[in-house]
């Protein structure tokens, strides 16, 4: 975890500093000096007695005691230096910017581990290795540029990539985004992004600490810690947006179920972020747009007024908002006509409100006032105003700046004329405002922020299942897919209604058994993983004679061990499933079933344990939700029963964490009941599954 010696050191030693500021050690020292560090600063350089005006020591042994040591030396020298500093110089904080560790090879990984052990032995903190460093209010401990001016109301940035941290800072500064603390964690061998977040949570002071936290993650080492402390921070008033890179590796493993094929690491990460209340971002551009949105008043509703003099931009923005579930409602009536009277002929107030390229600052002020005071159904405004180069737009931007402060509804400025209005934009930003140069990026980010739920409640009540029966089944089962009989027992113990099944490998026994079921029947091969691909599913079997013929055909399929018969149910085909990503709790999925799951890929995901509110949100977020409600004369389903099934799956995997993949596809849903038709469950008993508590 972070400590005071890292955040606000009274003394810093740069090991490997030089007079050459084109080298990392030299640039690191220059940045610390230029940043106005007030503590005692020393360096180690055996070839120099004075480096950039700072006293240089010939060796680490010769250094005085120091709070923080920054190492810019080859990796093979780092262990010895850290050991001397930790054991002899009372150093409790380390930043290693050197590369050549775990990111390089096994030898580097071992060296990294040894260094971490030394740091742990003195209860110290290590940032890195293979990072650009740390920026706090006390010092600028990075070897890169630019160095943003510290603003305690700016963004805290935690990045697993040093270069990406630089790119985020560069792009953010151009938009007016300001920064506070920067942590480039590199390999994160001892201090991970989750550890930094934990410290921020435990020590969070809402009156003084930065409220906006931006994360760029290449790995999530401890999902539970991330969930716990991100949720806690957000509940305390912080706002968090994050990128998780490298989350689409579904091709790296052989998925043998619908769930496995559909559920990527990205889906699990999204489920984790949703549960924590973190806004998921897919690019640096979107991350900074979300951060910029955080700067403004919160968006409390989905009705947006677009105020512009650029028709094309307004259309693109309206499209993007609509795709994201936000609305651009029509503005009409007497008040709208009165507003139109203040504008030039040809202007439109229907929403978008287009007041033409010749629109004035006074007209913009009137429009904003109408949206703020007259149009009560409007929740927020986006002002798109650039410059065609005809006149100075400074007055327009001055009005906009004032309205941003005094209006209770949020206003998001899109100022796209970065050349024609460059001077005016810089003046606008200098007043502490933030610009959104692209309306489509803003539209996506607004929707992402609006659709991100609040952190899930820590107290989640799950249905009571037959725990003894479930554990008995799991304890006696072998790894792999459960057989149909065992699968049925597990579903029954979970309290999920399933269709009557008959499974036989003898034709005579099969034909005798199906007399208990009413026609028409569904016949399925037992054995092959993908029944449909093997042509192992036959519908509308209406007689025993037809069933006998189909039985023979199914038993001829490769890997067939038996034939299953079920009554053919009629209703809406649904899907629920489970997948377990290493290190994460189980991901629960739901969506439309049958072949539609593969064609439409309309799936919602949540991280277990799942609350009733989360399950409801999952279902209602489906693009095909209207089908579940009933559409064009077709009967819908009993939504509460589908919610109950999701909650039962969530409870099941807490009791049986060995479940790594599970499909119920299809579930047949009607207004009266939802029945599991085809179930497949895979277990592994040697995975890093959570306990059932």
C-alpha positions in Angstrom: 0.0 0.0 0.0 1.1 3.6 -0.5 2.8 5.4 2.4 3.7 8.9 3.4 7.3 8.5 2.3 6.1 7.9 -1.3 3.4 10.6 -1.3 5.2 13.4 0.5 8.8 12.4 1.1 11.1 14.7 3.1 14.1 13.4 1.2 14.6 11.9 -2.3 17.6 10.1 -3.7 17.8 9.5 -7.5 20.0 6.5 -8.2 21.4 6.8 -11.7 20.8 10.6 -12.2 23.0 12.3 -14.8 23.6 15.7 -16.3 22.2 14.4 -19.6 18.5 15.3 -19.5 17.9 13.1 -22.5 18.5 10.1 -20.3 15.7 8.9 -18.0 17.7 9.5 -14.8 18.7 13.0 -16.0 15.2 14.0 -17.0 13.8 12.6 -13.8 16.1 14.8 -11.7 15.4 17.9 -13.8 11.6 17.4 -13.4 11.9 17.1 -9.7 14.1 20.3 -9.5 11.8 22.2 -11.9 8.8 21.0 -10.0 10.0 22.9 -7.0 10.6 20.0 -4.6 11.3 21.5 -1.1 12.9 18.5 0.6 16.5 17.2 0.6 17.5 16.0 -2.8 20.5 13.7 -3.4 21.8 11.6 -6.3 24.0 8.6 -6.9 26.4 8.9 -9.9 29.9 7.5 -9.4 31.3 9.6 -12.2 30.1 13.0 -10.9 30.4 15.0 -7.7 27.6 17.4 -8.7 24.7 16.6 -11.0 22.4 19.4 -12.1 23.5 21.4 -9.1 22.7 18.5 -6.7 25.3 16.8 -4.6 26.2 13.4 -6.0 27.4 10.3 -4.1 29.7 7.7 -5.5 27.6 4.8 -4.2 24.3 3.9 -2.6 26.2 3.0 0.6 27.5 6.6 0.8 24.0 8.1 0.7 22.4 9.6 3.8 19.1 8.1 5.0 16.3 8.9 2.6 12.5 8.5 2.5 12.2 7.8 -1.2 14.6 6.3 -3.7 14.1 6.5 -7.4 16.1 4.0 -9.4 17.2 4.7 -13.0 19.9 2.0 -13.3 20.0 -1.3 -15.1 17.8 -4.0 -13.7 20.6 -6.3 -12.6 21.9 -3.6 -10.2 18.5 -2.8 -8.7 18.3 -5.6 -6.1 21.5 -4.7 -4.4 20.6 -1.0 -4.4 17.2 -1.6 -2.9 18.6 -4.0 -0.3 21.1 -1.3 0.9 18.5 1.4 0.9 15.9 -0.7 2.8 18.3 -2.2 5.3 20.8 0.6 5.9 19.2 3.9 4.8 15.7 3.4 6.3 14.1 3.9 2.9 10.4 3.0 2.9 9.4 4.1 -0.6 10.9 3.1 -4.0 10.2 3.9 -7.6 12.0 1.8 -10.2 11.7 3.2 -13.7 14.1 0.6 -15.1 12.9 -2.1 -17.5 14.1 -5.6 -17.9 12.1 -7.3 -15.2 8.9 -9.5 -15.4 7.9 -8.0 -18.7 11.2 -9.3 -20.2 11.7 -12.9 -19.1 11.6 -15.4 -16.3 14.9 -14.2 -14.9 13.5 -10.7 -14.7 10.3 -12.0 -13.0 12.5 -13.7 -10.3 14.5 -10.5 -9.8 11.2 -8.5 -9.5 10.0 -10.9 -6.9 13.2 -10.7 -4.9 13.0 -6.9 -4.9 9.4 -6.9 -3.7 10.3 -9.3 -0.9 13.0 -6.8 0.3 10.6 -3.9 0.2 8.0 -5.9 2.1 10.5 -6.8 4.8 10.6 -3.2 5.8 6.9 -2.6 5.3 7.8 -0.3 2.4 6.1 0.7 -0.9 7.4 -0.1 -4.4 6.1 1.6 -7.6 7.1 -0.2 -10.7 9.4 -1.5 -12.1 9.1 -0.5 -15.7 7.1 2.7 -15.1 7.5 6.5 -15.7 7.1 7.3 -12.0 4.8 9.3 -9.7 3.5 12.9 -9.6 2.1 14.3 -6.3 1.7 17.8 -4.9 5.1 17.4 -3.3 7.2 16.3 -6.2 7.2 15.6 -10.0 8.9 12.1 -10.0 8.5 11.2 -13.7 11.1 11.2 -16.5 8.6 12.3 -19.1 6.8 15.4 -20.2 4.5 17.3 -20.2 4.2 17.8 -16.4 0.6 19.0 -15.7 0.1 21.7 -13.1 -1.1 20.0 -9.9 -4.8 20.8 -9.2 -6.3 19.2 -6.1 -9.7 19.4 -7.9 -8.3 17.7 -11.0 -8.1 14.0 -11.8 -6.1 11.3 -10.1 -4.7 9.0 -12.8 -3.6 5.4 -12.2 -2.1 3.8 -15.2 -0.5 0.4 -16.0 1.3 1.9 -18.9 3.6 4.8 -18.6 3.3 5.9 -22.3 -0.5 5.7 -22.1 -0.4 7.9 -19.0 1.6 10.5 -20.9 -0.9 10.4 -23.8 -3.8 10.8 -21.5 -2.2 13.8 -19.8 -1.3 15.4 -23.1 -4.7 15.0 -24.6 -6.4 16.0 -21.4 -4.5 19.2 -21.0 -5.5 20.3 -24.5 -9.2 19.9 -23.5 -8.8 21.7 -20.2 -8.8 18.6 -18.1 -6.5 19.1 -15.0 -4.7 16.5 -13.0 -3.7 15.8 -9.4 -1.8 12.7 -8.5 -0.4 10.4 -11.2 0.6 6.8 -10.5 2.4 4.9 -13.3 2.4 1.4 -11.7 4.3 -0.4 -14.5 4.6 -4.1 -13.7 2.9 -3.5 -10.3 5.0 -6.2 -8.7 4.4 -5.0 -5.2 1.8 -2.1 -5.5 -1.0 -2.7 -8.0 -3.7 -0.3 -9.2 -6.0 -1.9 -6.7 -3.6 -1.1 -3.9 -3.5 2.5 -5.0 -7.3 2.6 -5.1 -7.4 1.0 -1.6 -5.3 3.8 -0.2 -7.4 6.5 -1.8 -10.5 4.9 -0.4 -9.2 4.5 3.1 -7.9 8.0 3.3 -10.5 9.7 1.2 -11.4 13.2 2.4 -14.3 14.5 0.2 -13.6 18.1 1.1 -9.9 18.1 0.0 -9.2 15.0 -2.1 -9.7 14.8 -5.9 -13.1 13.3 -6.7 -12.4 12.1 -10.2 -10.3 8.9 -10.6 -9.2 7.7 -14.0 -7.8 4.2 -14.5 -5.9 2.6 -17.4 -5.6 -1.1 -16.5 -3.8 -3.8 -18.5 -4.4 -6.4 -15.7 -6.8 -6.7 -12.8 -4.8 -8.6 -10.2 -7.5 -8.5 -7.5 -11.0 -8.0 -8.9 -12.6 -8.2 -5.4 -10.3 -5.5 -4.0 -11.1 -3.3 -7.1 -14.8 -3.8 -6.6 -14.7 -3.1 -2.9 -12.7 0.1 -2.9 -14.1 1.5 -6.2 -17.6 1.0 -4.8 -16.7 2.6 -1.5 -15.0 5.6 -3.1 -18.1 6.2 -5.4 -20.4 5.9 -2.4 -18.3 8.5 -0.7 -18.7 10.9 -3.6 -15.9 10.1 -6.0 -16.4 9.3 -9.7 -14.4 6.7 -11.5 -13.9 5.9 -15.2 -11.6 3.2 -16.5 -10.2 1.5 -19.5 -9.4 -2.2 -19.3 -7.1 -3.1 -22.2 -6.6 -6.7 -23.5 -10.1 -7.9 -22.6 -11.1 -9.7 -25.8 -9.2 -12.9 -25.7 -12.1 -15.3 -26.3 -10.1 -16.9 -29.1 -7.3 -17.9 -26.6 -9.4 -20.7 -25.1 -11.6 -23.4 -26.6 -15.1 -22.5 -25.5 -17.4 -25.4 -25.8 -20.7 -23.9 -24.7 -22.8 -21.0 -25.8 -21.9 -19.1 -22.7 -18.2 -19.8 -23.1 -18.4 -18.6 -26.7 -20.3 -15.5 -25.9 -18.8 -14.4 -22.6 -15.4 -12.7 -23.2 -13.1 -11.3 -20.6 -14.4 -7.9 -21.7 -18.0 -8.9 -20.7 -16.8 -10.0 -17.3 -14.8 -6.7 -16.8 -17.9 -4.7 -17.9 -20.0 -6.6 -15.3 -17.4 -5.9 -12.6 -17.3 -2.2 -13.5 -21.1 -2.0 -13.6 -21.3 -3.6 -10.1 -18.7 -1.1 -8.8 -20.3 1.9 -10.5 -17.2 2.5 -12.7 -17.9 4.1 -16.1 -16.4 1.7 -18.7 -14.4 3.4 -21.4 -13.0 1.8 -24.6 -10.4 4.5 -25.5 -8.3 7.3 -24.2 -10.6 9.7 -26.0 -13.7 8.3 -24.3 -11.9 8.3 -20.9 -11.2 12.0 -21.2 -14.7 12.8 -22.4 -16.1 11.0 -19.4 -13.7 12.8 -17.1 -14.8 16.1 -18.7 -18.5 15.2 -18.1 -17.5 14.6 -14.4 -16.4 18.2 -14.2 -19.8 19.5 -15.0 -23.1 19.2 -13.1 -24.5 15.7 -13.0 -26.9 14.4 -15.7 -30.1 13.5 -13.8 -32.4 12.8 -16.8 -32.2 11.6 -20.3 -33.8 14.5 -22.2 -31.2 16.6 -24.0 -31.5 19.9 -25.8 -29.0 20.4 -28.6 -28.2 24.0 -29.2 -26.2 24.7 -32.3 -25.5 26.6 -35.4 -24.2 23.5 -37.2 -27.0 21.3 -38.5 -24.7 18.4 -39.4 -23.1 18.2 -36.0 -26.6 18.3 -34.4 -27.8 15.4 -36.5 -24.7 13.2 -35.6 -25.0 14.1 -32.0 -28.8 13.3 -31.9 -28.1 9.9 -33.5 -25.4 9.0 -31.0 -27.5 10.1 -28.0 -30.5 8.0 -29.3 -28.3 5.0 -29.8 -27.2 5.3 -26.2 -30.7 5.4 -24.8 -30.8 9.2 -24.3 -33.5 11.3 -26.0 -33.7 14.6 -27.9 -37.4 15.4 -27.3 -39.3 17.7 -29.6 -39.7 21.3 -28.3 -43.0 22.8 -29.4 -45.9 25.0 -28.1 -46.4 28.6 -27.3 -43.1 29.0 -25.4 -41.2 27.5 -28.3 -42.8 30.0 -30.7 -41.9 32.9 -28.4 -38.3 31.7 -28.3 -38.3 31.5 -32.1 -39.2 35.2 -32.2 -35.9 36.1 -30.7 -33.9 34.3 -33.4 -33.1 35.1 -37.0 -35.5 34.0 -39.7 -34.7 30.4 -40.8 -33.8 29.3 -37.2 -35.4 26.2 -35.8 -36.4 25.5 -32.2 -37.9 22.0 -32.6 -34.7 20.4 -31.0 -32.1 20.5 -32.2 -32.3 24.3 -31.7 -30.5 25.7 -34.7 -29.9 29.4 -34.5 -27.7 29.6 -37.7 -24.1 30.4 -38.4 -24.8 34.1 -37.8 -26.3 33.4 -34.3 -25.2 35.9 -31.6 -24.2 35.6 -28.0 -27.4 37.3 -26.9 -29.5 34.7 -28.8 -27.5 31.8 -27.2 -28.1 33.3 -23.8 -31.9 33.5 -24.4 -32.0 29.9 -25.7 -30.2 28.6 -22.7 -32.5 30.5 -20.4 -35.5 29.0 -22.0 -34.1 25.5 -21.7 -33.2 26.2 -18.0 -36.5 27.9 -17.0 -39.2 27.3 -19.5 -38.7 23.8 -20.9 -39.0 21.9 -17.7 -38.8 18.5 -19.5 -35.2 19.3 -20.6 -32.6 17.7 -18.3 -29.4 19.0 -19.9 -28.0 21.0 -22.8 -25.3 20.4 -25.3 -24.1 23.6 -27.0 -22.3 23.0 -30.3 -20.7 26.3 -31.4 -17.7 26.7 -33.6 -16.7 29.5 -35.9 -17.1 29.7 -39.7 -14.4 32.4 -39.6 -16.9 35.2 -40.2 -16.6 36.9 -36.8 -15.0 36.7 -33.4 -16.9 34.3 -31.2 -15.4 35.3 -27.9 -18.6 36.9 -26.7 -20.5 33.7 -27.4 -18.0 31.7 -25.3 -18.1 34.3 -22.6 -21.8 33.9 -22.3 -21.5 30.1 -22.4 -18.9 30.3 -19.5 -21.2 32.3 -17.4 -24.2 30.0 -18.0 -22.1 27.0 -17.1 -21.8 28.4 -13.6 -25.3 29.8 -13.0 -27.6 27.2 -14.6 -28.7 24.3 -12.5 -29.0 22.0 -15.5 -25.7 20.7 -16.9 -24.4 22.3 -20.1 -21.8 20.5 -22.2 -19.9 22.7 -24.6 -18.7 21.4 -27.9 -16.3 23.9 -29.4 -15.0 22.2 -32.5 -13.2 25.1 -34.3 -9.8 24.4 -32.9 -8.1 26.6 -35.6 -10.7 29.4 -36.4 -11.5 29.9 -32.7 -8.2 28.8 -31.2 -7.7 32.0 -29.2 -11.2 32.1 -27.9 -11.1 28.4 -26.9 -7.9 29.0 -24.9 -9.6 31.9 -23.1 -12.6 29.6 -22.4 -10.3 26.9 -21.0 -8.3 29.4 -18.9 -11.5 30.1 -16.9 -11.5 26.5 -15.7 -13.9 25.1 -18.3 -13.5 21.9 -20.3 -14.1 21.5 -24.0 -15.6 18.6 -26.0 -14.1 19.0 -29.5 -16.2 16.2 -31.0 -19.9 15.8 -30.6 -20.1 12.1 -31.4 -17.5 11.2 -28.8 -19.4 13.4 -26.3 -22.7 11.6 -27.2 -21.2 8.2 -26.6 -19.6 9.3 -23.3 -22.8 10.9 -22.1 -24.7 7.7 -22.7 -22.1 5.6 -21.0 -22.1 7.9 -17.9 -25.9 8.0 -17.8 -26.3 4.2 -18.2 -23.7 3.3 -15.5 -25.5 2.2 -12.4 -24.8 3.2 -8.9 -22.6 0.7 -7.0 -24.5 -2.5 -6.1 -25.5 -2.9 -2.5 -23.1 -5.0 -0.4 -26.1 -6.7 1.3 -27.5 -9.1 -1.4 -30.1 -11.6 -0.4 -30.1 -14.8 -2.5 -32.7 -17.5 -2.7 -32.4 -20.4 -0.3 -31.4 -23.5 -2.3 -30.9 -27.1 -1.3 -27.3 -26.7 -0.3 -26.7 -30.2 1.0 -28.0 -31.8 -2.2 -26.0 -29.4 -4.4 -22.8 -30.0 -2.5 -23.4 -33.8 -2.6 -23.8 -33.7 -6.4 -20.7 -31.6 -6.9 -18.6 -33.6 -4.5 -19.3 -36.8 -6.2 -19.0 -35.5 -9.8 -15.9 -35.6 -12.0 -14.5 -32.6 -13.8 -16.0 -31.8 -17.2 -19.6 -31.8 -18.4 -22.2 -33.4 -16.1 -24.3 -36.1 -17.5 -28.0 -35.4 -18.2 -29.2 -37.1 -15.0 -26.8 -35.3 -12.7 -27.5 -32.0 -14.5 -31.2 -32.5 -13.9 -30.6 -33.2 -10.2 -28.6 -30.0 -9.8 -31.3 -27.9 -11.6 -34.0 -29.5 -9.3 -31.9 -28.7 -6.2 -31.6 -25.1 -7.5 -35.4 -24.8 -7.6 -35.5 -24.0 -11.4 -38.4 -25.6 -13.2 -37.4 -27.9 -16.0 -39.1 -29.9 -18.7 -39.7 -33.6 -18.2 -36.9 -35.6 -19.8 -36.5 -39.3 -20.8 -33.0 -40.5 -21.6 -32.4 -44.0 -23.0 -29.8 -45.8 -25.1 -32.0 -48.8 -25.7 -34.6 -48.3 -28.5 -37.1 -50.6 -26.9 -36.8 -48.9 -23.5 -37.0 -45.5 -25.2 -40.2 -46.3 -27.1 -41.8 -47.6 -24.0 -40.8 -44.6 -21.9 -42.1 -41.9 -24.3 -45.6 -43.2 -23.8 -45.6 -41.1 -20.6 -45.2 -37.9 -22.6 -47.7 -36.1 -24.8 -46.8 -35.5 -28.5 -45.3 -33.5 -30.2 -41.8 -34.4 -28.9 -38.3 -33.0 -29.3 -35.6 -35.6 -29.7 -32.0 -34.8 -29.0 -28.8 -36.7 -29.2 -26.9 -37.1 -25.9 -23.1 -37.0 -26.2 -21.9 -34.4 -28.7 -21.3 -31.0 -27.3 -23.1 -29.0 -30.0 -26.3 -30.9 -30.7 -27.5 -28.5 -33.5 -24.2 -28.6 -35.3 -24.3 -32.4 -35.3 -27.9 -32.4 -36.6 -28.8 -33.9 -33.3 -32.0 -32.1 -32.6 -35.4 -33.0 -34.2 -38.6 -31.1 -33.5 -42.3 -31.9 -34.0 -42.1 -35.6 -33.6 -45.8 -36.6 -33.7 -45.8 -40.4 -33.4 -44.0 -43.4 -31.9 -43.2 -44.7 -35.4 -41.5 -41.4 -36.3 -39.7 -41.4 -33.0 -38.3 -44.9 -33.7 -36.8 -43.8 -37.0 -35.3 -40.6 -35.5 -33.9 -42.6 -32.6 -31.8 -44.7 -35.0 -30.6 -41.7 -36.9 -29.5 -39.9 -33.7 -27.6 -43.0 -32.3 -25.6 -43.1 -35.5 -24.1 -39.6 -34.8 -20.5 -39.7 -33.7 -20.0 -39.7 -29.9 -23.8 -40.4 -29.4 -24.4 -42.3 -26.1 -28.2 -42.0 -25.8 -31.3 -40.1 -27.0 -33.3 -37.6 -24.9 -37.0 -37.0 -25.4 -38.9 -33.9 -24.2 -42.4 -32.6 -24.7 -42.2 -29.7 -27.2 -43.1 -26.5 -25.4 -44.3 -23.3 -27.1 -43.2 -19.9 -26.0 -40.5 -17.3 -26.2 -37.0 -18.9 -26.2 -34.7 -17.4 -23.6 -31.2 -18.0 -22.4 -29.3 -17.8 -19.1 -25.8 -18.9 -18.4 -22.7 -18.8 -16.2 -19.0 -18.4 -16.9 -16.1 -18.2 -14.6 -13.1 -16.1 -15.5 -9.9 -16.7 -13.4 -9.7 -14.4 -10.4 -13.3 -13.1 -10.8 -16.6 -14.1 -9.3 -18.9 -15.9 -11.7 -20.5 -13.9 -14.5 -24.2 -14.5 -15.0 -25.7 -13.9 -18.5 -29.2 -13.6 -19.9 -30.7 -12.9 -23.2 -32.9 -14.3 -26.0 -32.4 -18.0 -26.5 -32.3 -20.6 -29.2 -30.4 -19.7 -32.4 -31.1 -16.0 -31.7 -28.3 -16.0 -29.1 -25.8 -16.6 -31.8 -27.4 -14.4 -34.4 -28.3 -11.4 -32.3 -25.7 -11.7 -29.5 -28.2 -9.7 -27.4 -26.8 -10.7 -24.0 -26.6 -8.9 -20.6 -24.1 -9.8 -17.9 -23.8 -9.3 -14.2 -21.2 -10.3 -11.7 -22.3 -12.6 -8.9 -23.7 -12.3 -6.3 -26.5 -10.5 -8.1 -29.3 -8.5 -6.4 -32.9 -8.4 -7.6 -32.3 -4.8 -8.8 -29.2 -5.9 -10.8 -31.1 -8.8 -12.4 -34.0 -6.5 -13.3 -31.5 -4.1 -14.9 -29.9 -6.9 -16.9 -33.2 -8.0 -18.3 -34.5 -4.5 -19.1 -31.2 -3.6 -20.8 -31.7 -6.2 -23.5 -32.3 -4.9 -27.0 -35.1 -7.5 -27.3 -36.7 -6.5 -24.0 -39.9 -5.6 -25.8 -40.3 -9.2 -26.9 -40.2 -10.2 -23.3 -43.0 -7.7 -22.5 -45.1 -9.0 -25.5 -45.1 -7.4 -28.9 -47.6 -7.2 -31.8 -50.0 -9.7 -30.4 -47.4 -12.2 -29.2 -47.5 -13.1 -25.6 -44.6 -12.0 -23.4 -43.1 -13.7 -20.4 -43.5 -13.5 -16.6 -40.5 -11.3 -16.0 -40.4 -12.0 -12.3 -39.8 -15.6 -12.9 -36.8 -14.9 -15.2 -35.4 -12.6 -12.5 -35.9 -15.4 -10.0 -33.9 -17.8 -12.2 -31.0 -15.4 -12.5 -31.0 -15.0 -8.7 -31.0 -18.8 -8.3 -28.1 -19.2 -10.7 -26.2 -16.5 -8.6 -27.0 -18.5 -5.5 -26.0 -21.8 -7.1 -22.5 -20.7 -8.1 -21.9 -19.4 -4.5 -22.7 -22.8 -3.2 -20.9 -24.6 -6.1 -18.0 -22.4 -7.2 -16.7 -25.3 -9.2 -19.1 -24.5 -12.0 -17.1 -22.9 -14.7 -19.6 -22.9 -17.6 -23.3 -23.4 -17.6 -26.0 -23.0 -20.3 -29.8 -23.1 -20.0 -30.7 -22.7 -23.6 -33.5 -22.5 -24.3 -35.7 -21.6 -21.5 -39.3 -21.5 -22.8 -41.1 -18.6 -21.4 -44.8 -17.7 -21.3 -47.0 -15.6 -19.1 -47.6 -18.6 -16.9 -44.2 -20.2 -16.5 -40.5 -20.3 -17.6 -39.2 -23.8 -18.1 -35.6 -25.0 -18.6 -35.4 -27.2 -21.7 -31.7 -27.8 -22.5 -29.2 -27.5 -19.7 -25.4 -28.0 -19.8 -23.1 -27.7 -16.9 -19.3 -27.9 -16.7 -17.3 -28.1 -13.5 -13.7 -27.9 -12.5 -12.6 -28.6 -9.0 -9.1 -27.1 -9.1 -9.8 -23.5 -10.1 -9.5 -20.3 -8.1 -13.1 -20.2 -7.2 -14.6 -18.1 -4.4 -16.1 -19.7 -1.4 -19.8 -19.9 -0.9 -20.0 -17.5 2.0 
